[in-house]
């Protein structure tokens, strides 16, 4: 039975469309229930929610079913039935269960690696449904699939899915001559304006490398240059900033091929163009990126190019105007950390590794997906008790970073492995060791493509990419707790949870987080513990009130209260005696009469008068 598709449909419309189908009664009931559930989770009336697939997908991505008490299986059923209902009003990308793979595509898929086959099979289904064979695929066909993926399907993070498909497709183009030889262009939105090094005069690249070489190597015989060698990560950041600055200048009207040295960047006119280029990208306001770049150009002008003092003062003034004072935590992190003011959220957060473990063990998903989730649970468990940076977490070695001493296990990093060049050593609690052993024993082997000692193995015998691990962890935290999260927030959350229980104990947090200065720790977490400090203050005041009330209820307390009332009353009368009384007080002060005697004397004088 067919149904008409209205021009403007809402979720309320879907209920009528479902009733008009010839679906079995139970399917109709559950489909209608899924529509009502979606409306309830979104928090709006069904009549006010339009059937707009991309908009609905974005709203659903912001929801955490676990936070509403829905299991993963129940949520998947709701989404599936909701998608089925949406198909009555708008065209939807068919699910894999409804579309068969053509033999020609099956043959092409059989020749490639299993993980890439898994990523590209949906593309093959789509092409087969359109009657497009492997040898006939064009870039336009692939873009059409991309558009359908974004616009006609409820799947979360379609752009991330497309990026994975693009990577797998292009890898197959390079490695398998039998695969359709059509490359998909990958465009990074963050770097779409950055020109390749080849766009500039070779002399500019040589000058840049000479500058970077000076940063990387300390010349003991020279009075100039850095006092210590820059870390490799710093060198890469500076290389990126040099390329970005030259690209900004080129896109501001300067011919790229005429940029021949770093000095071209810090000529006053060129310098202003570069700064204005980035300010326009940030709506005319400074930002951490703009401020850092302005400071970098200032340092180049002073230490490498050595511009004259007059020009240097102008460049310094611009950098000062754009500087962003950094005091404490960023507003974004403060907002995200506010979720941990709720004790229930803290409880769920601290119990998250075990909750995920239970889900892994009872899940019916494929073993690799369960192994990835198990690894995520271990990553969270480690970060909760040893909040290390994501680069160190991803590179964690079973042989060098996990050290057993007797019956205890320690997480250890030497100074050349850490950002601030400080040794790190954490004793892992028994619960963390247990879940780590569970992962290594039962799930890590399923993730190994080649033998290596990485706790979180990636491809080609290397550790997992830090960005990949970060995405897996943060997405999992959001899915279970319904809060936006990033890897650095583990450090902030740990500091806050500790200081909420032990207000003022900054030194412990400083040592755990590896801050060199206590001022750094206090500036970051003073605001974060304000609530708990306020609660402690209020508790002390309230406890004191209760103690006083209890004291006043005793016989001695009542006598003391009467004595205090008499002293206050007679002191007030004494203050009204005029110059004579004040003169008497002055004489008493001059003779250094003890306070107790003075009070006795003043009350007696009051009685005599």
N, C-alpha and C positions, 0 to 999 in steps of 0.2 A: 504494500500500500504506500502511495506517495503522499507527501504533505507539501502544502504551499509554503514558501519562504517569504515572510514579510520583509518590507524594506527597512523598517526600524523595529528590531526585536529587543525585548528585555527578558530578564530571567522569568518574569511573570508570564510572558508570552510562551516560554518554553514549556510550562506546565500544560497549556492547552495543546501545544504541538505533540507532546508526549501522549496525551489522552487520545489524539487522533490517529496514532499509529496502531499497527496490529501486533505490537510486542506482547509477549505473555504478561499476565497480570503482575507477577512478582517483579519482572524487569521494569514495568511501568512504575510500580510502587517505589522501587529502589532508586530509579532515575530521578523521580520527583523529589525523593528524600535528599538526594545528592544536591539538587538545585537549591533546596531550602537550606541545607547545611552550608553551602558556599555563601549564600546571602547572609546567613547568621555570622559566619566567620569574618566576612568583609565588614559587617556592621551597618548594613543599609537595607532598605526595603527592596524587594525583588523588582518592583515597578520602576525603581530609580537606577537599576544597574543594567546598562546596555550590553548587548551581545557584541562586544568588541574583543576579539581574541587576544591581540597583543596587550591591550589594556588589562584584561582579566588575568592574563598570565603574569603581568607585573605585580598585580595586587596579590595574587596567590603566592608569588615568590617571597613577598614580605610576611607571609604567615608561617607560624611554626605549629604544625598539627599536634606535636607532643605537648606544647604549651596549653592546648585546648583539651588535652586528655585523649587524643586520638592516636591509636597505634599506627605504625607505618603501613601495615597491611590494610587497615580500615581506610586510611587516607588515600592509598593507591586505588582502592575500589571506588571511593568517592570521585576522585579525579577522572578515572576511566568512564564511569557512568555520566559524569558531567560533560566530558568530551563527546560522548555518544549523543547526549541531549543537544549540545551545541551544533552538532552536525545536522540537526533538523532545521536550523535557522541560517547557518552559513556553511560555506565549503570548508572542510577540514582536511588536513593532510592525513591520508589513510594510515592506520597503525600497521605494524609489521605482520600481525596475525592475519590481516586481510589481503595482503599482497604477496604473491609468490615471486620467487626470483627466477628469471628466465634462464634456460640452460646455458646460453652464451655468457651471461654474467656469472653463473655458477662456475663455469670453467675458468674464467678470469680470476675469480676470488680464490679458487683452489690453489693457485700458484703463489699466493702472497702469505706473509706471516699471519699467525692466528690473531694477534691483537689488532693488526691493521684490517684484517678481514672483518672483525667484529665492528670496527668503526665505520667501514665502508659499505657494509651490507645494506643499511637503510638507503644509501644512495642508489645502489644497484636495484633495489625494489622499486624506488621511485622512477628510475629510468625505464625499467621494464614495464611499469604501468602506463608509461607514455609511448611505449613501443620503440624506445631508443636503445640500440645495440651498442656494445662497447666501442666498436670501430667508428660509430657515427656520432659519438659524444662531442659536443662543442662547449666552449666556455659559457655561451649563453644558456645552455641546458643546465650547467652547474649553478649558474647564478639564479636560474628559475627555482632550483631546489632550495638554494639559500633563502630566497624570498618566501617560499612556502614554509620553510622551517621556522622563520621568524613570525610570519603573519597568520599561518593556518594551523598552528599546533600549540597546545598548552605546555609543552615540555619546558622545564625551567632552564634558564641560561642558554637560550638558543645560539647566541653569538659565541659562547664558549664551546658549544657543541660543533658549530661551524668551524671554529679555529682548529679543533682537534681533527675534524674531517679534512680540512685543508692541509694540515701537516702530514697526515697519513697518506692522502692522495698524492701530494707532491713527492713524498718519499718513494711511493710505488712507481711514479713516473721516472725517477732517477735510477731505481734499482731493478725494475722489471720491464724489459723492452716490449713484452706482450701486453702491458697495461696501457690503457688509452693515453697517448702522449699529449695531454693537454695540461699545462701548468696553471694553477690557480694563484693569482697574485695575492700575497699576504701584505696588508697595509697596517702598520702599527699606528694607531691614532695618536699615540703620545709622540711619535717621532716623524709624523708625516711631513713636517716642515724642515727636517734635518737633511742637509745635502751630503752626498758621499764625499769621502776625502778626495776622490778623483776630480771633483768639480773645482778644486782649488789648485793654485800653482804648487808644484812639488816642493818648492822652497818653503812654503808655509808648513807643510807636513814635517819637513826636516827641522825647522825652527821649533815646532811643537815637541818633537821627539827629543831635541836637545834640552829643552826646558824640563821635560819629564825625567830625563836621565839625571839631571842635576838634583831633582827632588828625590830620586831613588838611591843616589849615591852621595855620601858625605865626603867632601874633599877636606882632609885634615890640614892641608898646607895652605888653604885659602881662608881669608878673613870673611868671605862672603858665602852665601848659600845657607841651606838649612843646617840646624845643629844636629839633627838626627834624620835618618832616612825615612821617607814616607812609606806607609804600608801599601801593598799592591792594590787594595781596594781604593785607597786615596788616589793612586796614580790613574786608575781607570776613570774615577770621577773627574779628575782634572782633564784627562784626554777628551772625555765626553763634553765638558764645559767649553773646551777650546773649539771643538767642532760645532757645537750649538751656537756659540758666539759668532763664529765666522758665517754660519748659515743665516743667522738673523741679520747680519750686516749685508749679505748678498741679497736677501729677500727685501731689504730696505732700499734697494736701488744700486748698490755697488756690484759691479761685475765680479763674479766669484773668482775668475781666473786672475784678477788683479790683486787679490789678497795674497801677499807673499811672505808676511812675517807677523809675529804677534804684535809688533809695534803698530801695525795697521788697525788693530782692534782698539787701541787706547789713544789714538788721535782724538781730540776733543769732539769733533763732528761725528766721527764713526762711533765713538763711545756713546754719545747721546742717542744715535740711531738704534744701537743694540738695546740700550735700556728701554727706550720708548717701544720697541718691538715687543718686548716681554710685558711691559706695563699694559699695552693694548690687549694682550692675550689674557690679562687678569683684570679686565674692566677698569683700567686706569689706577688700580691700587697695587701697593706692594704685596708681596707674598714671600714665604720662605725661599722659594726658588729665585725670585727676583733679588731678594736681599743677599742671598749667597752668591749669586752671579755678580752683583755689584761689588761685593767684597773681594771676590776673586779677581775681577778686572783691576780693582785698586791695587791689590798685591802684585799683579803682573806689571802695572805701571811703575810701581816703586822698586821692586826687586829685580825684575828681568829687563824691562825696557829702560828703566831709569829716566823717566821723563823729567823735564825741568820742574822746579819747585812750584811755580805758579800753576802749571797745568795739573800737577799732582794734588794741589789744594782743592781745585775744582772737582776733580774725580773723587777725592775724599769726602767732600761736602755732599755729593750726590749719594755716595754709599751710606753716609750717616743719615740722610733723609729717608732712605729706603730701608734702613735697618729695622728689624722687628725684635724688640726686647723679648727675650724668652725667660719667663718666670713661671716655673712650675709646669704643670701638665697642660696640654692643649685643650681647648674647649671641647673638641670632638671626643677626646678620651675621657674628659670629665663627665660629659653627657652619657657616654657608654658605661662608665664606671658607676654611675648613679644607680644602675640596676642592682648593684651589689649592696645597696642599702636595705634591700628586702632579704630578711633571713631565709625565707623559703628558696629564693634564687640561689643564695650562697650554698644552702644545703644540697640543692640539685646539682649545682656546679661541682661541688666537691665529690659528689657521688657519681659524677658522669662517667668516669672510666668503667666502673663496675656495671652501670646501666647499659653502656654500649657492649660490654662483654656479654651480658645476658642476651642482648639482641643478636649478636653475632652467632652465639651458640644455638639459638632457636630459629635463625633465619633460614629461608628456603632459597635464597639467592645463590648465584653461582659461587664457587669456592674462591675465585680471585677477588670478587667484590667483597666477600666476607673477610678475606685476608687484609685487604686495604683498610676496611673499617676497623679491624683488630689493631692494625698498626696505628691508626688514628687514636684509638683508645689509649695505647701505650704512650704516644706523643703527648697527649693531654695529661696523663698520669705523671709523666716526668716533669712537664712544665709546671704543674701545680706545686711540686715540692722542690724543684730546682729550676727556677725561671731563667733559662739561658736563652740566648738569641737564636733566631730561627736558623741561621747559617750553621751554628754549632750543633743544633739539634739534628738537622738533616745530615750532617757529616759524622754523626756519632758512630764511633767504631767499637765493636764488641771486644776487640783485643787491646786497644790503647786507651780508650776513654772510660771503660768499665773495669774497675780494679777491685779484686776480691782480697780482703784482709781478714783472715779467720772466717767467721760466719757472717761477715758484713760486706756489703757491696757499696762501692763508692763511684761517683761520677766525677771524673777528673779531666781537666783541660790545662795544659801548660800555657805559659804566657804568650808564646808565639801563635796560639790558636784563638786568642780572644781579642775583642775590639780594643779594650783599654790596656792590653798587655799585662793583665793580672792573672795569677793562677786561680783556678776555680776547683773547689773540691766540696762535694756534697755527699753525705752519707744517705743512701736511699732507704726509706722506711720499708718495713716488711711487706706492706700491702703493694707498694710500687714494684718491689722485686718480684713478687708473686705474679702480678699481671704481665710483667716484662718476660718472665720465664715462660709463661703460658703462650705469649706471642711467638717467642723464638722457637719454642718446641713444636707448636702446632700450625702456625700460620706463615711465619717468615719464609719457610722453604718454598711455598707456593708463589712467592714474589721474586724468587731468584732466577734471573736469566743466565747469569754466569756467576761462578763462585767469587764471593768477596766477603769482607768482614763488616760491612755497613749494617747497622741495625735496621735502617730503612733502605733496602736495596732499590736502585733504579734500573735503567737500561744500560747495556754494554758493560756490566761489571762495575758501574759507578754508584755512588750513593744517590738517593732520590734528590731531584732538584728542589732547593729550598722553597721556591715559589709554588711548586706542585704540592709539597707537604703543607705549606701554609694554607692553600686553598682548601685542601681536604679537611684540615683541622677547623678552620674558621667556619666553613659551611656546615660541618657537623655540630659545632657549638650552637650555631644559629638554628639549625633544624631541631635540636633537642630543647634548647632553652628559650628560643624565640628572641634572642638579643643579638645585635650586631657586634661583631668581635673581630679583633686582629691579633696577630701573634704577640705583638709588643704588650697587649693588654694583659697577658699572663703575668708579666712583671708588675704592672700596676695593680691588678686584682690581688696578687699575692701580698703586696705591700699594704693594701687597704685592709684586707681580711685580717692580717696580723695586727696592724695598728688599731683596728676596731676593738680587738681583744686586749691589746696592750698599748693604749694611747701614750705617745711621747717616746716610745722606745725606738728612736730613729737609727741608733747605732747598729742594732741587729739587722734592720732593713738595709742599711748602707752596706754592711758586710755581705749579706746574701746577694744583693743586686750588683755588687762590684763597683759601687760609686767610689771615686777617689776622695771626694769631699763630702763631709756631712751636710754642708750647705746645699749641695745638689739634692740630697735626699729630702731635707726639710722643705726646700722650695717646691718640690714636686708633690709631697704628700701632706703638707700642712692642711690644705683645703680638703683633701680626701678624708681626713680623720676628724674634720670639724664636727660632724654629726655625732660620732661616738664620744668625742671629747665633751661636747655639750651635754650628752646623756650622762656621762660620768660626773660632770659638774653638778647637774640637776640632782643626781642621785645623792651626792655628798651633802648638798644643801638640804634635801628632803630627809636624809638620815639624821642630820643634825637637828632638824625640826622635831622629828620623832623622839630623839634622845632628850631634848629640852622638855617636850610635853610629858615624857615619862618621869623626868626629874621633878617637875612641878607637881606631879600627883603624889609625891612622897611628902612626909611631914617636914623634913628638913628643907625640901624644895619649896614648900609653901612659906616657911619662915624666911628663907632667902629671898623669895619673891616679895614678901612684905617689906623686908629690909631695903631692898633695891627701890621699891616704890617710895618709901620714906625718904631715902637719900635724894631721889630725883625731885620730890616735892619740896624738901627743905632747901635744896640747892637752888631751885627756882625762886623761893622766897628770899634767899640770901642775895641773889643777884639784883633784887629790887631795893636794897638798903641804901643805895646811893653811894656817895664818895667815901663815907666812913667805912662801909663794908669792903669796898674795893681797895681802900688804903690798908685795911687789915690784911687782906689777901696778899698785897704787895709786900708787907712786912714779913708775913709768913714765908713767902717765896724767897725773900732775901735771906732769911735764916735757914733756908734749906730744910724746912720741916718735912719729914717723910710723908708720902702720899696718904697713908692710912691715918696718920695723926692729923693731917690737914683736913681730911674729910670729917673726922670726929670733931675737930675744932670748929669747922665752919657750921656744922649742924648745931653745936652747942650755942654758938654766937647767934644763930637764928632763933633759938628758943628764948634766949635772954632778951632779945629785942622785941 
